Amino acid sequence: PYQLIYQRHFKLPLFVKSVVIAHDVEDFSKIWQAMGRSRTMNDTTFSIYKSNIPADMIKGNNGLGDIKTLPLTRLLYTKNCDCKMAGNLSSIYQTLIALYNLSQDSFYYSDDIVNSFIEKMEMTIQTKVKMLEDKIARVVLGTPVPARILEHIFLDKFRGSPNKAVATVELSHDMVNALARQIVKQKFEQRYPSGDVYDEFIRFLSGEQDSLMEISYTKQQQKQKQKQKAKSQDNDTMDVFDKKNQLTFAFKTDNYLDMSKNPNKDEARLTLSLPISVPIFEMQYYAEGCRKSIQVYPTIQFLYSHHIMGNYISEEVHRVGKGAADPQKFCADFVSTVFSRAASKDGMNGVDPDGFDSKVIFSYVKQHPQYTLVGIQPGVYVIGMKDQFNLHDCEAHPLHEILQYAADEVGFILFDKKNTKSVDEFGPYFFEQYLLLDALSKQEVAQNVITYYCKHKDKLQHCLDHYDEKQGKGFVCWRFLMNQSLLAEK
């Protein structure tokens, strides 16, 4: 807006001249983005510096000109289009559906496969996919106009392939029929490599897809993927998923759908919820003359989130993780280890009985994670994925007897067995909960609680005593909690 106001007022662009350094840039869209692509830059003159320009395209390029008319621009743009991802398999599948609708004079399509996951679990997917491919091949390729349209679409796409076998192919009616059928199979992950040119067709039409699993990117995911490619291969995210940092678990079942209906029998879900007895986060705080320590332990599933740092997954974590094959013994070892560690950490320290201080000893959790935090006892907490611990999951957990309450990264209380309202007693209002919330999530409500605890502890407890919890538990309901206290005083 400022640039537009400036332009209207002075009849001049705010930026009269600009320079774009694009020596080794071959992606024309990046050059175009550097030039602004907005009406505020329409009157700006750009000088673009580029290396490796073909000799026959340098001649005649003197002085100012329209970038869209330059031969180099067309060359780069065409090269970009040829190298860009051809789309994903969903786009060419939707083309088949559109041609089916065209041949039926219909605007809408009623799909027989609504939930492919359920169909796979019930083992009906192969039959339904076969019926679908027969229907599309019969209707689309049996109608002259849609059949010719599909053939032209295939040929036009294949001409842009860097693979010569794909780019120069001459499609017959039988090849179009076979390819349409294989696209339907691939869409529902029922196609297996055939070892011929159809593998190359499908690979090209699927963009970056290299396996039976389809890659479908939203716009936001595409941007994140581009940023990821630009990063070094040694960054933390890559470290987490490095082969050496992975824990491998295998379960055999004839019907996972039936297993998943019973939380007590779902071995995969159970294993992912088991906590590792190696702390991922530790902090100390000094209150009321005592030194107290807080340790946070991750679940196995949390190890494979992008919220942790790769160097947490040490040899000790690998050693502990191997015991997850026996959940009962694994949990017994966890309880024994963390309780003895917690007992050895706390103690008197000779500090000011009225003073307060806290510090993070170490943290392998990245900033602003999404998580569920479960309290076991003062100083002992388990961190899991978002929504990993809810009331129903905890009932089937091997540690369900000692899981006291759970909260998310914002401070919402997911379940609570303690039913206490005290800042000094373990539960959803316990002071430690908000020290962790501040250290892990930097939530404003946590900072409010810490400030009141240190300076106005009696007032904070007084407010709690008058809070009826109708709006929810925890200090996340700070405004309601404070308002009720003021009303009670009046």
NUFIMI-20492 format. One line per 2 residues: number of its first residue (from 1); their letters; for each residue x, y, z of C-alpha. Coordinates in Angstrom, 3 decimals. Layout:
<nodes>
NUM	a	X/Y/Z; ...
</nodes>
This chain:
<nodes>
1	py	0.000/0.000/0.000; 2.810/2.425/0.810
3	ql	4.327/1.935/-2.647; 0.982/2.571/-4.357
5	iy	0.380/5.750/-2.335; 3.882/6.960/-3.168
7	qr	3.311/6.244/-6.857; -0.010/8.096/-6.942
9	hf	1.345/11.087/-5.047; 4.671/11.588/-6.840
11	kl	3.809/9.976/-10.203; 7.006/7.928/-9.835
13	pl	7.705/4.383/-8.753; 9.202/3.986/-5.280
15	fv	11.834/1.667/-6.781; 13.095/3.170/-10.039
17	ks	15.878/0.647/-10.682; 16.641/-2.778/-9.295
19	vv	19.203/-5.529/-9.855; 18.607/-9.299/-10.006
21	ia	21.681/-11.524/-9.579; 20.791/-14.858/-11.214
23	hd	24.164/-16.226/-12.357; 23.485/-19.949/-11.830
25	ve	19.668/-19.823/-11.658; 17.997/-21.947/-14.344
27	df	14.481/-21.732/-12.889; 12.808/-18.798/-14.621
29	sk	10.013/-18.645/-12.029; 12.608/-17.667/-9.404
31	iw	13.852/-14.817/-11.613; 10.274/-13.716/-12.181
33	qa	9.569/-13.783/-8.434; 12.687/-11.710/-7.781
35	mg	11.247/-9.038/-10.062; 8.256/-8.600/-7.811
37	rs	5.344/-9.871/-9.929; 3.168/-7.064/-8.603
39	rt	1.721/-3.826/-9.962; 3.956/-1.859/-7.603
41	mn	6.974/-2.907/-9.727; 5.476/-2.339/-13.192
43	dt	7.460/0.859/-13.722; 10.733/-0.449/-12.278
45	tf	13.730/-1.070/-14.552; 15.611/-4.315/-13.858
47	si	19.156/-5.300/-14.738; 19.444/-9.090/-14.692
49	yk	22.852/-10.743/-14.503; 22.994/-14.334/-15.779
51	sn	25.791/-16.747/-16.723; 25.804/-19.563/-19.288
53	ip	23.686/-17.675/-21.806; 23.859/-19.315/-25.277
55	ad	25.968/-17.218/-27.661; 23.223/-16.794/-30.247
57	mi	20.947/-15.244/-27.627; 23.314/-12.486/-26.533
59	kg	23.344/-10.650/-29.845; 20.847/-7.896/-30.289
61	nn	20.103/-7.665/-26.571; 21.092/-4.027/-26.108
63	gl	19.363/-1.522/-23.827; 15.996/-1.825/-22.176
65	gd	13.428/-4.321/-23.420; 10.441/-6.399/-22.423
67	ik	11.707/-9.543/-20.679; 8.803/-11.570/-22.098
69	tl	10.047/-10.991/-25.682; 13.613/-12.211/-25.113
71	pl	14.591/-15.597/-26.650; 16.381/-16.539/-23.425
73	tr	13.172/-16.078/-21.449; 11.315/-18.483/-23.712
75	ll	14.176/-21.001/-23.532; 14.263/-20.955/-19.709
77	yt	10.476/-21.054/-19.416; 10.205/-24.040/-21.793
79	kn	13.010/-25.841/-19.982; 11.256/-25.268/-16.653
81	cd	7.976/-26.637/-17.984; 9.714/-29.761/-19.280
83	ck	11.500/-30.362/-15.992; 8.608/-29.629/-13.670
85	ma	6.673/-32.444/-12.076; 4.051/-33.708/-14.531
87	gn	1.460/-33.661/-11.771; 0.478/-36.586/-9.602
89	ls	-1.542/-39.626/-10.466; -4.720/-38.071/-9.087
91	si	-4.705/-35.447/-11.862; -4.589/-37.971/-14.727
93	yq	-7.144/-40.165/-12.921; -9.481/-37.172/-12.672
95	tl	-8.992/-36.716/-16.427; -10.286/-40.260/-16.942
97	ia	-13.288/-39.510/-14.726; -13.983/-36.260/-16.637
99	ly	-13.925/-38.148/-19.954; -16.223/-40.791/-18.462
101	nl	-18.684/-38.038/-17.492; -18.373/-36.537/-20.982
103	sq	-19.259/-39.834/-22.605; -22.260/-40.184/-20.273
105	ds	-23.461/-36.559/-20.692; -23.186/-36.247/-16.907
107	fy	-21.739/-33.490/-14.754; -21.381/-35.592/-11.582
109	ys	-19.652/-38.916/-10.996; -20.766/-41.396/-8.337
111	dd	-17.744/-43.325/-7.125; -18.116/-46.963/-6.107
113	iv	-14.914/-46.831/-4.014; -15.562/-44.257/-1.309
115	ns	-13.054/-45.345/1.351; -10.146/-47.300/-0.107
117	fi	-8.709/-48.001/3.376; -11.892/-49.806/4.476
119	ek	-12.055/-51.670/1.167; -8.477/-52.872/1.682
121	me	-9.194/-53.989/5.222; -12.284/-55.899/4.081
123	mt	-10.285/-57.315/1.144; -12.781/-56.122/-1.481
125	iq	-10.543/-53.516/-3.104; -9.202/-55.706/-5.926
127	tk	-12.671/-56.722/-7.102; -13.951/-53.151/-7.071
129	vk	-10.876/-51.801/-8.865; -11.289/-54.444/-11.580
131	ml	-14.941/-53.439/-12.047; -13.945/-49.760/-12.178
133	ed	-11.200/-50.215/-14.774; -13.530/-52.337/-16.937
135	ki	-16.190/-49.630/-16.727; -13.849/-46.758/-17.627
137	ar	-12.187/-48.677/-20.473; -15.541/-49.750/-21.893
139	vv	-17.236/-46.352/-21.699; -14.362/-43.925/-22.403
141	lg	-12.562/-45.935/-25.085; -15.840/-47.161/-26.553
143	tp	-16.889/-43.575/-27.347; -14.934/-42.074/-30.296
145	vp	-14.525/-38.463/-29.111; -13.415/-39.163/-25.490
147	ar	-11.122/-41.938/-26.763; -9.352/-39.558/-29.174
149	il	-9.136/-36.847/-26.503; -7.475/-39.288/-24.095
151	eh	-4.998/-40.420/-26.726; -4.043/-36.796/-27.528
153	if	-3.647/-35.997/-23.816; -1.294/-38.953/-23.334
155	ld	0.799/-38.084/-26.388; 1.019/-34.398/-25.459
157	kf	2.179/-35.238/-21.940; 4.680/-37.869/-23.065
159	rg	6.386/-35.492/-25.526; 7.671/-33.489/-22.567
161	sp	9.307/-36.523/-20.942; 13.118/-36.573/-20.660
163	nk	12.903/-40.352/-21.248; 13.299/-40.941/-24.994
165	av	11.302/-44.194/-24.912; 8.331/-42.295/-23.477
167	at	8.730/-39.126/-25.560; 8.799/-40.938/-28.927
169	ve	6.136/-43.587/-28.289; 3.353/-44.138/-30.811
171	ls	0.219/-45.139/-28.937; -2.151/-47.712/-30.392
173	hd	-5.737/-48.197/-29.236; -4.707/-51.295/-27.265
175	mv	-1.892/-49.370/-25.535; -4.270/-46.566/-24.529
177	na	-6.681/-49.177/-23.166; -3.927/-50.914/-21.158
179	la	-2.546/-47.610/-19.863; -5.978/-46.376/-18.721
181	rq	-6.462/-49.625/-16.796; -3.051/-49.364/-15.153
183	iv	-3.717/-45.758/-14.114; -6.851/-46.918/-12.279
185	kq	-4.893/-49.714/-10.577; -2.099/-47.347/-9.594
187	kf	-4.552/-44.799/-8.223; -5.805/-47.337/-5.695
189	eq	-2.315/-48.835/-5.125; -3.185/-52.173/-6.718
191	ry	-0.653/-52.088/-9.553; 2.646/-53.951/-9.440
193	ps	5.665/-53.177/-11.676; 5.312/-54.849/-15.058
195	gd	8.928/-54.476/-16.163; 8.036/-52.849/-19.490
197	vy	7.357/-49.399/-20.942; 4.164/-49.059/-18.884
199	de	6.319/-48.652/-15.769; 7.910/-45.604/-17.423
201	fi	4.482/-44.233/-18.445; 3.138/-44.514/-14.908
203	rf	6.327/-43.110/-13.352; 6.158/-40.067/-15.623
205	ls	2.423/-39.463/-15.076; 2.935/-39.828/-11.317
207	ge	5.483/-37.036/-11.071; 7.964/-37.951/-8.351
209	qd	6.265/-41.191/-7.383; 8.653/-44.157/-7.272
211	sl	6.499/-46.775/-5.548; 2.931/-47.986/-5.254
213	me	2.190/-45.333/-2.622; 0.899/-42.146/-4.216
215	is	2.482/-38.823/-3.302; -0.153/-36.094/-3.200
217	yt	1.056/-32.615/-2.312; -0.986/-29.652/-1.234
219	kq	0.365/-26.221/-2.164; 1.663/-25.736/1.361
221	qq	3.366/-29.131/1.332; 5.012/-28.292/-1.989
223	kq	6.481/-25.115/-0.474; 7.714/-27.039/2.564
225	kq	9.229/-29.671/0.294; 11.075/-27.003/-1.700
227	kq	12.454/-25.503/1.515; 13.506/-28.954/2.682
229	ka	15.417/-29.601/-0.533; 17.270/-26.332/-0.092
231	ks	18.545/-27.330/3.341; 21.690/-29.284/4.036
233	qd	21.337/-33.053/4.218; 22.883/-32.878/7.690
235	nd	20.094/-30.839/9.280; 18.175/-32.014/12.341
237	tm	15.094/-33.149/10.451; 17.120/-35.438/8.211
239	dv	18.994/-36.740/11.268; 15.781/-37.867/12.925
241	fd	14.802/-40.022/9.960; 18.321/-41.239/9.198
243	kk	18.496/-45.023/8.969; 20.813/-45.256/11.951
245	nq	18.251/-43.481/14.141; 15.298/-45.712/13.299
247	lt	13.817/-48.348/15.580; 12.219/-51.244/13.702
249	fa	9.137/-53.087/14.975; 7.190/-55.787/13.139
251	fk	3.698/-57.143/13.787; 1.833/-59.809/11.883
253	td	-1.941/-59.794/11.561; -4.476/-61.194/9.128
255	ny	-6.896/-58.316/9.620; -5.613/-55.066/11.118
257	ld	-9.077/-53.474/10.970; -10.431/-55.993/13.497
259	ms	-7.342/-55.596/15.663; -7.654/-51.787/15.698
261	kn	-11.234/-52.021/17.033; -9.908/-53.392/20.330
263	pn	-7.295/-51.080/21.926; -5.995/-53.926/24.099
265	kd	-5.141/-56.017/21.024; -3.762/-53.278/18.791
267	ea	-0.056/-54.090/19.211; 1.175/-51.376/16.835
269	rl	-0.746/-48.609/18.601; 0.288/-49.949/22.009
271	tl	3.980/-50.060/21.112; 3.948/-46.504/19.740
273	sl	2.509/-45.248/23.044; 5.231/-46.819/25.231
275	pi	7.564/-44.274/26.903; 11.351/-44.430/26.556
277	sv	13.115/-44.252/29.934; 15.741/-41.807/28.630
279	pi	14.709/-38.186/29.307; 14.311/-35.928/26.285
281	fe	14.012/-32.794/28.423; 15.192/-31.840/31.893
283	mq	14.943/-28.665/33.914; 15.584/-27.648/37.490
285	yy	13.833/-25.064/39.594; 14.427/-23.721/43.073
287	ae	11.397/-23.003/45.234; 10.782/-22.838/48.984
289	gc	14.399/-23.627/49.744; 14.472/-26.834/47.732
291	rk	16.012/-27.856/44.428; 13.553/-29.790/42.309
293	si	13.997/-31.470/38.968; 11.597/-32.200/36.105
295	qv	12.240/-34.935/33.544; 10.154/-35.505/30.429
297	yp	10.181/-38.881/28.646; 9.052/-39.341/25.030
299	ti	6.822/-42.064/23.622; 8.192/-44.213/20.800
301	qf	5.867/-42.449/18.356; 7.218/-39.047/19.418
303	ly	10.685/-40.190/18.315; 9.484/-40.075/14.706
305	sh	7.963/-36.617/14.842; 9.707/-33.540/13.454
307	hi	9.608/-32.040/16.951; 12.762/-33.745/18.245
309	mg	16.443/-33.300/17.543; 18.217/-36.191/15.873
311	ny	21.057/-36.394/18.402; 18.597/-37.553/21.093
313	is	18.392/-40.990/19.454; 21.540/-42.413/21.030
315	ee	22.785/-45.966/21.551; 21.071/-45.961/24.937
317	vh	17.724/-45.080/23.309; 18.245/-47.914/20.804
319	rv	19.030/-50.329/23.625; 15.960/-49.339/25.641
321	gk	13.705/-49.395/22.568; 14.576/-53.012/21.768
323	ga	12.749/-54.098/24.921; 9.386/-52.865/23.612
325	ad	8.574/-56.358/22.320; 7.414/-57.149/25.888
327	pq	5.221/-54.145/26.883; 4.597/-55.265/30.476
329	kf	8.276/-55.722/31.326; 9.133/-52.587/29.331
331	ca	6.733/-50.499/31.442; 7.919/-52.075/34.700
333	df	11.519/-51.170/33.824; 10.397/-47.662/32.881
335	vs	8.676/-47.095/36.245; 11.633/-48.447/38.217
337	tv	14.165/-46.345/36.291; 12.359/-43.001/36.248
339	fs	11.138/-43.144/39.850; 14.625/-43.859/41.206
341	ra	16.072/-41.131/38.977; 13.462/-38.625/40.218
343	as	14.206/-39.451/43.869; 17.926/-38.833/43.382
345	kd	17.441/-35.450/41.691; 15.476/-33.540/44.339
347	gm	16.825/-32.207/47.610; 17.707/-29.278/49.832
349	ng	20.076/-26.786/48.318; 20.471/-24.001/50.853
351	vd	18.845/-21.346/48.688; 16.669/-18.466/49.740
353	pd	13.382/-20.023/51.004; 11.411/-17.160/49.452
355	gf	13.343/-17.080/46.186; 12.609/-18.728/42.870
357	ds	14.773/-19.648/39.907; 14.614/-22.146/37.049
359	kv	16.852/-23.332/34.244; 16.702/-25.891/31.454
361	if	19.461/-28.495/31.851; 18.993/-29.956/28.357
363	sy	16.285/-30.175/25.739; 16.067/-32.291/22.596
365	vk	12.622/-30.886/21.772; 12.430/-28.263/19.039
367	qh	10.604/-24.964/19.455; 6.793/-24.818/19.383
369	pq	6.075/-28.561/19.257; 2.596/-30.032/19.126
371	yt	2.254/-32.619/21.858; 0.296/-34.235/24.666
373	lv	1.914/-34.133/28.107; 0.951/-36.745/30.701
375	gi	1.723/-36.244/34.383; 2.774/-39.331/36.383
377	qp	4.123/-37.774/39.562; 5.885/-34.511/40.466
379	gv	8.982/-34.272/38.274; 8.004/-37.152/35.960
381	yv	6.113/-36.531/32.718; 5.599/-38.341/29.409
383	ig	5.376/-36.414/26.136; 3.534/-37.924/23.175
385	mk	2.158/-36.860/19.831; -0.812/-34.527/19.555
387	dq	-3.956/-36.424/20.703; -1.907/-39.550/21.438
389	fn	-3.139/-39.711/25.021; -6.863/-39.326/25.502
391	lh	-9.164/-40.841/28.090; -9.964/-43.898/25.935
393	dc	-6.344/-44.620/24.943; -5.119/-44.319/28.512
395	ea	-7.565/-46.972/29.756; -5.835/-49.554/27.537
397	hp	-2.289/-48.366/28.295; -0.060/-50.650/30.442
399	lh	0.695/-47.629/32.667; -2.942/-46.516/32.986
401	ei	-2.873/-46.791/36.804; -0.143/-44.157/37.185
403	lq	-1.213/-41.767/34.390; -2.760/-38.977/36.445
405	ya	-3.702/-36.245/33.958; -2.963/-35.107/30.412
407	ad	-2.690/-31.663/28.792; -1.834/-30.434/25.301
409	ev	0.670/-27.787/24.192; -1.872/-24.977/24.665
411	gf	-2.798/-26.018/28.203; -6.163/-27.725/27.646
413	il	-6.676/-30.576/30.099; -7.609/-33.788/28.263
415	fd	-8.342/-35.902/31.319; -7.736/-35.653/35.071
417	kk	-7.816/-38.272/37.817; -6.499/-36.039/40.610
419	nt	-9.418/-33.570/40.881; -7.317/-31.151/42.903
421	ks	-7.266/-27.366/42.772; -3.923/-26.388/44.219
423	vd	-0.785/-24.842/42.762; 1.328/-26.889/45.202
425	ef	-0.391/-30.242/44.756; 0.219/-32.476/41.748
427	gp	-2.521/-32.083/39.149; -3.698/-29.812/36.309
429	yf	-3.019/-26.641/38.363; 0.362/-27.781/39.694
431	fe	3.107/-25.219/39.214; 5.395/-27.647/37.343
433	qy	2.827/-28.082/34.579; 3.156/-24.391/33.700
435	ll	6.931/-24.338/33.985; 6.917/-27.029/31.277
437	ld	4.287/-25.198/29.252; 6.457/-22.078/29.301
439	al	9.688/-23.943/28.468; 8.232/-26.048/25.645
441	sk	5.476/-23.866/24.153; 6.097/-20.289/25.388
443	qe	2.403/-19.905/26.207; 1.347/-16.560/27.670
445	va	-0.913/-18.196/30.256; 2.092/-20.137/31.594
447	qn	4.036/-16.910/32.098; 1.034/-15.408/33.924
449	vi	0.902/-18.405/36.282; 4.658/-18.233/36.978
451	ty	4.490/-14.505/37.721; 1.507/-14.904/40.078
453	yc	3.081/-17.939/41.753; 6.255/-16.003/42.530
455	kh	4.656/-12.679/43.515; 0.987/-13.295/44.362
457	kd	0.757/-16.969/45.272; -1.968/-16.467/47.891
459	kl	-4.105/-14.536/45.427; -3.619/-17.235/42.786
461	qh	-4.754/-19.946/45.208; -7.660/-17.761/46.333
463	cl	-8.841/-17.491/42.727; -8.611/-21.250/42.348
465	dh	-10.708/-21.818/45.445; -13.570/-19.825/43.887
467	yd	-13.351/-21.377/40.402; -16.127/-23.888/39.602
469	ek	-14.416/-25.388/36.483; -17.576/-25.159/34.377
471	qg	-15.526/-23.569/31.569; -12.905/-26.296/31.802
473	kg	-9.922/-27.304/33.896; -6.498/-25.753/34.016
475	fv	-5.188/-22.204/33.976; -5.911/-22.051/30.250
477	cw	-9.286/-20.744/31.517; -7.422/-17.826/33.108
479	rf	-9.998/-15.137/32.308; -12.937/-17.120/33.714
481	lm	-10.921/-18.085/36.769; -10.009/-14.482/37.585
483	nq	-13.507/-13.145/36.857; -15.171/-15.639/39.171
485	sl	-12.797/-14.658/41.959; -13.691/-10.971/41.526
487	la	-17.410/-11.749/41.531; -17.022/-13.810/44.706
489	ek	-15.294/-10.906/46.445; -18.123/-8.514/45.477
</nodes>
